[in-house]
Amino acid sequence: METLQMLMAGFSEAITPGNLLMAALGALVGTFVGVLPGLGPTSAIAILLPVTAVLEPTQGIIMLAGIYYGAMYGGSTTAILLNIPGEISSVPTCLDGYPLAKKGKGGPALGISAIASFGAGILGVIGLVFFAPVLADQALKFGPPEYFALMIFALTLMVSLSGTSLLKALLMGGLGYTLALIGLGPSSGMPRFDYGSSTLAGGLDMISIIIGLFAIAEVLKGIEEKRLTTVIGKTGRVYPSKADLKKSFAPMLRGGIIGFFLGLLPGCSAAISSFLAYDMEKKASKEPEQFGKGAIEGVAAPEAANNATSSAGFIPLFSLGIPSSPPLAILLAGLMIYGLTPGPVLFEQNGPFVWTVIASMFIGNAMLLFLNLPMVWLWVKLTKVPYGIMAPTILMLCTIGAYSVRNSLFDVLVAFFFGGLGYLFQRYQWPIVPLILCFILGPLLEESFIQTMAMSSGDLTILLERPISFAILVGAAIFLTISMGLNRRTQKRVKEEKQRGIDVA
């Protein structure tokens, strides 16, 4: 009851005109940032952090928080309509969102994305209200061995995402990890594979690779196909049907739960949770062969996961002062600038501030839903723009996005290089997602492995002696077995469908 009373007091402050304006502004800017490929919430929050110095602490943090979870909403828009993920966490959304758009269901896909994002965001905030201290304390039990086991668990996704060839997926995963090795070593700090170049010593930027493999590759593919518009076919009705909502409800719930619990872990990004949620949904589906061809569940689950992760990340931030992602690390800096020290005493010494910010997150998520659902028709209109105009516009945004991350022309060249590679990968049916997955997980796996070996003096049995890491490894083995069986079943069904097609012809 005391918690609810403090939350109600927070709502009374959050609905004041100034706080409502900041929540709305943050939601709008966040959505816009999410739509633009390459910019991302980290850059936007960093750019606007000095601006918030003129605001009151509550208003400043409300706006920055709104940008963060607003960007999670916006990242799915171009992923669905243009096959261009605005955020890394939107990559799984591309797998089924874009095929849905090509089938004339871009509007319902965007609607499901907005609803899933809203539901999962609210779920995360509810967890923040009632379970922050307890869950944050449990998250501290995750040490290097547990993170190493979790990364191994995540790598089992390659089997599910392998498409028609597991060998190709493993080779692409190996390429992704090799690319991640370029730059400074996580333990030694020594440059690797830089060949004497100071530019390569900084490593390859993930955003540039994503922009190249998806956005630029899609433009090249469109030029080859001589497209007249962005999406082939009609876009369909704007709002999802009852059937779509019914099919998406359980995936939203499962994705939200996965994203919420992974969001408590420092370093576990929304990208990892969205990949895991997508894989989980594919395993739970009665028709896994439809994933990658336009399954609405393949949009609902990862979108719910990445938004639940972003909301849940505020739990260790407020309760322990531990940021679980780069945008939250900048938010932590904002709190410190205002003289607010996150941790257990934050709720005691600055209770009105904390509960006002939490209440504003409920309001901000509702704003995003009511902003994004009516705006679906506007985003759908993008698909009607002639391709002769859209293609150079996309390339211009890609160039700006790749350059803005580190202000480096090298990153722009990397984006266009991987654009050419991505075009070839698509043409010859080499799966791109395993490359991205291993590029993301590779450094985390390596760092946690080095720390684990340092803890145990080189004894790998530490993974079996700690209950959580052992349970995760057992889960990884079970999921790997299920994935391999599911993969074989899917390939068998696809083969039977092709055979029936030949027979009918």
C-alpha positions in Angstrom: 0.0 0.0 0.0 2.8 2.4 0.8 4.3 1.7 -2.7 1.0 2.5 -4.4 0.6 5.7 -2.3 4.0 6.9 -3.4 3.2 6.0 -7.0 0.0 8.0 -6.9 1.9 10.9 -5.5 4.3 10.5 -8.4 1.4 10.6 -10.9 0.1 13.8 -9.3 3.5 15.4 -10.1 4.0 13.7 -13.5 0.7 15.2 -14.9 1.8 18.8 -14.3 2.1 20.7 -17.6 5.9 20.9 -17.5 6.5 17.2 -16.8 3.9 16.2 -19.4 5.6 18.4 -22.0 9.0 16.8 -21.3 7.5 13.3 -21.5 5.9 14.2 -24.9 9.0 15.8 -26.2 11.2 12.8 -25.2 8.7 10.4 -26.8 8.7 12.4 -30.1 12.4 12.8 -30.2 13.0 9.2 -29.3 10.6 7.9 -32.0 12.4 10.1 -34.6 15.8 8.9 -33.4 14.7 5.3 -33.6 13.5 5.7 -37.2 16.8 7.2 -38.4 19.3 4.4 -39.0 22.5 4.8 -37.1 21.7 7.7 -34.7 20.3 5.7 -31.8 19.3 6.7 -28.3 22.9 6.8 -27.0 24.0 9.5 -29.4 20.7 11.5 -28.9 20.9 11.4 -25.1 24.6 12.4 -25.2 23.8 15.3 -27.5 20.9 16.6 -25.5 22.5 16.0 -22.0 23.9 19.5 -21.9 20.6 21.0 -22.9 18.9 19.4 -19.9 21.1 21.4 -17.5 18.7 24.3 -17.8 15.8 22.1 -16.7 14.8 20.9 -13.3 16.3 17.5 -12.5 12.9 15.7 -12.7 12.0 17.3 -16.1 15.5 16.6 -17.5 15.5 12.9 -16.6 11.9 12.5 -17.8 12.9 13.8 -21.2 16.1 11.7 -21.5 14.2 8.6 -20.3 11.5 9.3 -22.9 14.1 9.5 -25.7 15.5 6.1 -24.6 12.3 4.0 -24.6 10.9 6.1 -27.5 13.8 5.0 -29.7 12.9 1.4 -28.9 9.5 2.1 -30.5 10.8 3.9 -33.5 13.4 1.4 -34.5 10.9 -1.1 -35.8 9.3 1.3 -38.3 12.0 1.2 -41.0 12.8 -2.4 -40.1 9.3 -3.4 -41.2 8.7 -1.1 -44.1 12.2 -0.8 -45.6 14.2 -3.7 -44.1 16.4 -1.2 -42.4 16.7 -1.6 -38.6 16.8 1.7 -36.9 18.3 0.0 -33.9 20.4 -3.2 -33.5 17.6 -4.6 -31.4 15.3 -4.2 -34.4 17.3 -6.7 -36.5 15.1 -9.7 -35.6 12.0 -7.6 -36.5 13.3 -7.3 -40.1 13.2 -11.1 -40.5 9.4 -11.2 -40.5 8.4 -7.6 -40.5 9.7 -6.8 -44.0 8.2 -10.0 -45.6 4.8 -9.0 -44.0 5.2 -5.6 -45.6 5.9 -7.2 -49.0 2.7 -9.2 -48.6 0.7 -6.1 -48.1 0.5 -6.3 -44.2 2.9 -3.5 -43.4 0.2 -1.6 -41.5 -0.9 -4.4 -39.2 2.8 -5.3 -38.6 3.5 -1.7 -37.4 0.3 -1.8 -35.3 1.4 -5.0 -33.6 4.8 -3.6 -33.1 3.4 -0.5 -31.3 1.0 -2.6 -29.1 3.7 -5.1 -28.2 6.1 -2.2 -27.3 3.5 -0.6 -25.2 2.5 -3.7 -23.3 6.1 -4.8 -22.7 7.1 -1.2 -21.7 4.3 -1.1 -19.1 5.3 -4.6 -17.9 8.8 -3.3 -17.3 7.6 -0.3 -15.4 5.3 -2.4 -13.2 8.3 -4.5 -12.3 10.3 -1.3 -11.6 7.5 -0.3 -9.1 7.1 -3.5 -7.2 10.2 -5.6 -7.6 13.2 -3.2 -8.1 15.2 -3.9 -4.9 14.6 -7.7 -4.8 15.3 -8.3 -8.5 18.3 -6.0 -8.6 19.8 -7.8 -5.7 19.4 -11.2 -7.5 21.0 -9.7 -10.7 24.1 -9.1 -8.7 24.6 -12.8 -8.3 25.5 -12.9 -12.0 29.3 -13.0 -12.2 31.7 -13.7 -15.1 30.9 -17.5 -15.1 27.2 -16.9 -15.4 27.7 -14.3 -18.2 30.0 -16.7 -20.0 27.3 -19.5 -19.8 24.6 -17.0 -20.9 26.6 -16.0 -24.0 27.0 -19.7 -24.9 23.3 -20.1 -24.5 22.7 -17.1 -26.8 25.1 -18.6 -29.4 22.8 -21.6 -29.8 20.5 -19.3 -31.7 22.7 -19.7 -34.7 21.1 -23.2 -35.3 17.6 -21.7 -35.4 18.7 -18.8 -37.6 20.7 -20.9 -40.0 18.0 -21.0 -42.7 18.6 -23.8 -45.2 22.3 -24.5 -44.3 23.8 -24.9 -40.9 27.3 -24.9 -42.4 26.7 -21.5 -43.9 25.4 -20.2 -40.6 28.5 -21.4 -38.7 30.8 -19.9 -41.3 29.0 -16.6 -41.1 29.1 -16.7 -37.3 32.9 -17.4 -37.5 33.2 -14.4 -39.9 31.3 -12.2 -37.4 33.5 -13.2 -34.5 36.6 -12.7 -36.6 35.5 -9.1 -37.4 34.8 -8.5 -33.7 38.5 -9.4 -32.9 39.7 -6.3 -34.8 40.6 -3.6 -32.3 41.8 -3.5 -28.8 41.8 -6.7 -26.8 39.4 -6.7 -23.8 42.0 -7.8 -21.3 45.4 -6.8 -22.7 44.3 -3.5 -24.2 46.7 -4.3 -27.1 45.6 -3.8 -30.7 44.7 -6.9 -32.7 44.6 -7.2 -36.5 45.1 -3.5 -37.0 48.1 -3.9 -39.4 49.6 -0.8 -38.1 46.5 1.3 -38.7 45.3 3.6 -35.9 41.8 3.6 -37.5 41.5 -0.2 -37.4 42.8 -0.2 -33.8 39.5 1.4 -32.8 37.7 -1.7 -34.2 34.7 -1.9 -36.6 31.5 -0.1 -35.5 28.4 -2.3 -35.2 26.1 0.4 -36.5 28.1 0.8 -39.7 28.0 -2.9 -40.3 24.2 -3.1 -39.7 23.6 -0.1 -42.0 25.7 -1.8 -44.7 24.3 -5.3 -44.4 20.6 -4.2 -44.3 20.1 -0.6 -45.6 22.7 -0.3 -48.4 22.3 -3.9 -49.4 18.5 -3.4 -49.8 19.1 -0.3 -51.9 21.4 -2.3 -54.2 18.9 -5.1 -54.4 16.1 -2.6 -55.3 18.2 -1.1 -58.0 18.9 -4.5 -59.5 15.1 -5.3 -59.4 14.3 -1.9 -60.9 11.7 -1.2 -58.3 9.2 1.6 -58.7 8.3 1.9 -55.0 9.8 0.8 -51.8 7.4 -2.1 -51.0 6.0 -4.4 -53.6 2.2 -4.7 -53.4 -0.5 -3.0 -51.3 0.2 -2.1 -47.6 -3.2 -3.3 -46.4 -5.3 -2.0 -43.5 -3.5 0.1 -40.9 -4.7 -1.5 -37.7 -4.2 -5.2 -36.8 -7.2 -7.5 -37.0 -8.6 -9.5 -34.1 -6.9 -12.6 -35.5 -3.5 -10.8 -35.6 -4.0 -9.7 -32.0 -5.0 -13.1 -30.9 -1.9 -14.7 -32.5 0.3 -12.0 -31.1 -0.9 -12.0 -27.5 1.1 -15.0 -26.2 4.3 -14.0 -28.1 4.1 -10.5 -26.6 3.8 -11.9 -23.1 6.6 -14.3 -23.6 8.9 -11.7 -25.2 8.1 -9.2 -22.5 9.0 -11.7 -19.7 12.2 -12.7 -21.4 13.2 -9.0 -22.0 12.3 -8.0 -18.5 14.5 -10.5 -16.7 17.4 -10.1 -19.2 17.1 -6.3 -18.8 18.1 -6.7 -15.1 21.6 -7.9 -16.2 24.3 -5.3 -16.7 25.7 -5.6 -20.2 22.8 -7.7 -21.6 21.6 -5.4 -24.3 18.1 -5.2 -25.9 19.6 -6.8 -29.0 20.4 -10.0 -27.2 17.0 -10.2 -25.6 15.2 -9.6 -28.9 17.2 -12.3 -30.6 16.5 -14.7 -27.7 12.7 -13.9 -27.8 12.5 -14.4 -31.5 14.3 -17.8 -31.2 12.0 -18.8 -28.3 8.9 -17.9 -30.3 10.1 -19.9 -33.3 10.6 -23.0 -31.0 7.1 -22.5 -29.5 5.4 -22.1 -32.8 3.4 -25.0 -34.4 4.6 -23.6 -37.8 8.2 -22.7 -37.4 8.8 -22.9 -41.2 6.7 -19.7 -41.5 9.2 -17.6 -39.6 11.3 -15.6 -42.0 8.4 -15.6 -44.4 6.1 -13.2 -42.6 4.9 -14.5 -39.3 3.3 -11.8 -37.2 4.6 -13.6 -34.0 8.1 -12.8 -35.3 7.3 -9.1 -35.0 5.5 -9.2 -31.7 8.0 -11.2 -29.6 11.3 -9.3 -30.3 9.5 -5.9 -30.2 8.1 -6.8 -26.8 11.5 -8.1 -25.6 13.5 -5.0 -26.5 11.1 -2.6 -24.9 10.8 -4.7 -21.8 14.6 -4.8 -21.6 14.8 -1.0 -21.9 12.2 -0.5 -19.1 13.7 -3.2 -16.8 17.1 -1.5 -17.1 16.0 1.3 -14.9 15.7 -1.2 -12.0 19.5 -1.8 -11.5 20.1 1.9 -12.4 17.9 3.4 -9.7 18.4 0.6 -7.1 22.1 0.0 -7.4 23.5 2.7 -9.7 24.4 0.1 -12.3 23.6 1.0 -15.9 22.7 -2.1 -18.0 23.2 -0.4 -21.4 25.1 2.6 -23.0 22.0 4.9 -23.0 21.5 4.2 -19.3 25.2 4.9 -18.6 24.6 8.4 -20.0 21.4 8.7 -17.9 23.5 7.8 -14.9 25.9 10.7 -15.8 22.8 12.9 -16.0 21.7 11.9 -12.5 25.2 12.6 -11.1 25.2 16.0 -12.8 22.1 16.8 -10.9 23.7 15.6 -7.6 21.5 12.5 -7.4 23.4 9.4 -6.4 21.6 6.2 -7.6 21.4 3.4 -5.1 19.3 2.2 -2.1 19.3 5.7 -0.6 17.9 7.3 -3.7 14.4 6.1 -2.9 14.8 7.3 0.7 16.4 10.7 0.1 14.8 11.6 -3.2 11.6 9.6 -3.2 9.4 12.3 -4.9 11.9 12.5 -7.8 12.1 8.7 -8.3 8.3 8.1 -8.2 7.6 11.1 -10.5 10.0 9.7 -13.1 8.5 6.2 -12.7 5.0 7.6 -13.1 6.1 9.6 -16.2 7.2 6.3 -17.8 3.7 5.0 -17.6 2.5 8.2 -19.2 5.3 8.2 -21.8 4.5 4.7 -22.9 0.8 5.6 -23.3 1.8 8.7 -25.3 4.0 6.5 -27.6 1.1 4.2 -28.2 -1.3 7.0 -29.1 1.3 8.7 -31.1 2.5 5.7 -33.1 -0.8 4.0 -33.9 -2.4 7.0 -35.6 1.0 7.7 -37.3 1.1 4.2 -38.9 -0.6 5.5 -42.0 2.1 8.2 -42.3 4.9 5.6 -42.2 3.0 3.4 -44.6 2.9 6.4 -47.0 6.7 6.2 -47.1 6.4 3.0 -49.2 4.5 4.9 -51.9 7.5 7.3 -52.5 9.1 6.6 -55.9 12.2 4.5 -55.5 14.2 7.0 -57.6 13.7 9.4 -54.7 13.7 7.0 -51.8 16.9 5.2 -52.7 19.2 8.2 -52.7 17.4 9.5 -49.6 18.2 6.2 -47.8 21.8 6.3 -48.9 22.1 9.9 -47.6 20.6 8.9 -44.2 22.9 5.9 -44.1 26.0 8.0 -44.7 24.9 10.5 -42.0 24.1 7.6 -39.6 27.4 5.8 -40.1 29.4 9.0 -39.8 27.6 10.4 -36.7 28.5 7.5 -34.4 32.3 8.3 -34.3 32.5 11.2 -36.7 34.6 9.0 -39.0 34.6 8.7 -42.7 36.2 5.3 -42.2 32.9 4.1 -40.8 31.1 5.4 -43.9 33.4 3.3 -46.1 32.8 0.3 -43.8 29.1 0.7 -44.3 29.3 0.8 -48.1 31.8 -2.1 -48.1 29.4 -4.3 -46.1 26.6 -3.0 -48.2 28.2 -4.7 -51.2 28.9 -7.8 -49.1 25.3 -7.9 -47.8 24.0 -7.7 -51.4 26.1 -10.7 -52.4 25.1 -12.6 -49.2 21.4 -12.1 -50.0 21.8 -13.0 -53.7 23.6 -16.3 -52.9 21.5 -17.1 -49.8 24.1 -16.8 -47.0 22.4 -15.9 -43.7 23.3 -12.5 -42.4 21.9 -12.7 -38.9 24.5 -15.2 -37.5 27.3 -12.8 -38.5 25.6 -10.0 -36.6 24.9 -12.2 -33.6 28.5 -13.4 -33.3 29.8 -9.8 -33.8 27.7 -8.7 -30.8 28.3 -11.7 -28.6 31.9 -12.3 -29.5 33.5 -9.5 -27.3 31.1 -10.3 -24.4 32.0 -14.0 -24.6 35.7 -13.3 -24.7 35.7 -10.9 -21.9 33.6 -13.1 -19.6 35.7 -16.1 -20.4 38.9 -14.2 -19.5 37.4 -13.1 -16.2 36.1 -16.6 -15.5 39.6 -18.1 -16.0 41.1 -15.4 -13.8 38.6 -16.2 -11.0 39.3 -20.0 -11.2 43.0 -20.0 -12.1 42.2 -21.6 -15.4 39.8 -24.3 -14.1 36.7 -24.5 -16.3 34.9 -26.7 -13.8 33.9 -23.4 -12.0 31.0 -23.3 -14.6 29.7 -26.6 -13.2 30.2 -25.8 -9.6 28.1 -22.6 -9.6 24.4 -23.4 -9.7 23.3 -20.6 -12.0 26.0 -21.1 -14.7 25.4 -24.9 -14.5 21.6 -24.4 -15.0 22.2 -22.1 -18.0 24.6 -24.6 -19.6 22.1 -27.4 -19.2 19.5 -25.1 -20.7 21.8 -24.3 -23.6 22.3 -28.1 -24.3 18.6 -28.7 -24.2 17.9 -25.7 -26.5 20.6 -26.8 -28.9 19.0 -30.3 -29.2 15.6 -28.8 -29.7 16.9 -26.3 -32.3 18.6 -29.0 -34.3 15.4 -31.2 -34.3 13.3 -28.1 -35.2 15.7 -27.2 -38.0 15.5 -30.7 -39.5 11.7 -30.6 -39.3 11.5 -27.2 -40.9 13.7 -28.2 -43.8 11.7 -31.4 -44.3 8.4 -29.3 -44.5 10.0 -26.9 -46.9 11.2 -29.8 -49.1 7.7 -31.3 -49.0 6.1 -28.0 -50.0 8.5 -27.6 -52.9 7.8 -31.2 -54.0 4.0 -30.6 -53.9 4.6 -27.5 -56.0 6.5 -29.4 -58.6 3.9 -32.2 -58.6 1.0 -29.7 -59.1 2.9 -27.9 -61.9 
